[in-house]
């Protein structure tokens, strides 16, 4: 299994956004990061693109999905506030399909912290900046994790 756990790109300051936070869009910086994911994932196989239904996540994967001619699949298990168990079930359900999973800081921090507790990620690697990716690999359980900093 290879999963690309992508944190949504920069979407501005939550406290400055007026309205429903679910529709807060990417900032200009965020769009540059989203475009940068295309080059960053060059040479990496991706067969599916799944994302939180929140606008900032959907927008983060739009350029990559268009570049790879893949549909974007909205998945509640990746939404902000989703429990760790929902992410884990989704990861198992994907099996050997290489997939991008775009989510939020709370979901990613829970997943990576869990991997830390299982000895897969060291404590000095615990980070999940906006636009960054964790490449998760292993069969049937995740046994390796590599951090990719956000695209410049």
C-alpha positions in Angstrom: 0.0 0.0 0.0 1.1 3.5 -0.7 -0.9 6.4 0.5 -0.1 10.1 0.1 -1.5 11.8 3.2 -1.7 15.5 2.0 -2.6 18.3 4.3 -4.6 21.0 2.5 -2.7 23.9 1.2 -2.7 27.4 2.8 -6.2 28.8 3.1 -5.6 32.0 4.9 -6.4 32.8 8.5 -9.4 31.0 9.9 -10.1 33.9 12.3 -10.3 36.4 9.4 -12.8 34.3 7.4 -16.4 35.4 7.6 -18.9 32.7 7.0 -19.0 29.0 7.0 -15.5 27.6 7.5 -16.4 24.6 5.4 -16.2 26.8 2.3 -13.0 28.8 3.1 -11.0 28.7 -0.1 -7.2 28.5 -0.7 -5.2 31.6 -0.6 -2.9 32.6 -3.5 -0.1 30.9 -1.7 -2.3 27.8 -1.3 -3.0 27.7 -5.0 0.8 27.8 -5.7 1.3 25.0 -3.2 -1.5 23.0 -4.9 0.1 23.4 -8.3 3.4 22.5 -6.8 2.1 19.1 -5.7 2.0 18.0 -9.4 5.8 18.3 -9.7 6.3 17.0 -6.2 4.4 13.8 -7.0 6.1 13.3 -10.4 7.1 9.6 -10.7 4.8 8.6 -7.9 1.9 6.3 -8.9 -1.5 7.7 -8.0 -4.7 5.9 -9.0 -7.2 7.6 -6.8 -7.7 11.1 -5.3 -9.8 11.2 -2.1 -10.4 14.4 -0.1 -12.3 15.9 2.7 -15.4 17.6 1.3 -14.3 21.0 2.7 -13.5 23.5 -0.1 -9.8 24.0 0.8 -9.1 20.3 0.6 -11.0 19.9 -2.7 -9.1 22.8 -4.2 -5.8 21.4 -3.0 -6.2 18.3 -5.1 -7.9 19.8 -8.2 -4.6 20.5 -10.1 -3.2 17.0 -9.4 -6.5 15.3 -10.3 -6.7 17.3 -13.5 -3.1 16.5 -14.4 -3.6 12.8 -13.8 -7.1 12.7 -15.3 -8.6 11.3 -12.1 -11.9 12.0 -10.4 -11.9 13.6 -7.0 -13.7 11.5 -4.4 -15.1 13.3 -1.4 -14.7 11.3 1.8 -16.1 12.2 5.2 -13.4 10.1 6.9 -11.0 12.8 5.9 -13.1 15.8 7.0 -12.0 18.0 9.9 -13.0 16.4 13.2 -13.2 12.9 11.8 -12.1 10.2 14.2 -8.8 8.4 13.8 -10.7 5.1 13.4 -12.5 6.5 10.3 -9.1 7.3 8.6 -7.8 3.8 9.6 -10.8 2.1 8.1 -10.4 4.1 4.9 -6.7 3.3 4.6 -7.5 -0.5 5.0 -10.3 -0.3 2.5 -8.0 1.2 -0.2 -5.7 -1.9 0.1 -2.9 -1.8 -2.5 -4.4 1.1 -4.5 -1.9 4.1 -4.5 -4.0 7.0 -3.4 -3.8 10.6 -2.4 -5.8 11.4 0.8 -6.2 15.2 1.4 -7.2 16.1 4.9 -6.8 18.5 7.8 -4.3 19.1 10.6 -6.3 17.4 13.3 -6.8 14.2 11.2 -3.2 14.1 10.0 -1.8 14.8 13.5 -3.9 11.9 14.9 -2.7 9.5 12.2 0.9 10.5 12.5 0.9 10.5 16.3 -0.6 7.0 16.2 2.2 5.9 13.9 4.6 7.4 16.3 3.2 5.4 19.2 3.5 2.3 17.1 7.2 3.1 16.4 6.8 3.9 12.7 7.5 7.7 13.1 10.1 9.2 15.4 9.2 12.0 17.7 11.5 14.5 15.9 9.5 13.8 12.7 6.1 14.9 14.1 5.0 17.7 11.7 2.2 18.4 9.3 2.6 21.8 7.7 -0.1 23.0 5.3 0.7 21.6 1.8 2.9 18.8 3.2 2.6 15.1 2.5 3.3 12.0 4.5 4.0 9.0 2.2 2.6 6.0 4.1 3.7 2.5 3.0 3.2 -1.1 4.1 1.2 -4.2 3.6 -1.2 -4.8 5.3 -0.4 -2.3 8.0 1.5 1.0 7.6 5.1 0.2 8.4 7.0 3.1 6.9 6.3 6.9 6.7 8.2 9.6 4.9 7.6 13.3 5.2 7.6 15.7 2.2 7.8 19.4 3.0 5.2 21.6 1.3 6.1 22.5 -2.3 7.9 25.9 -2.5 
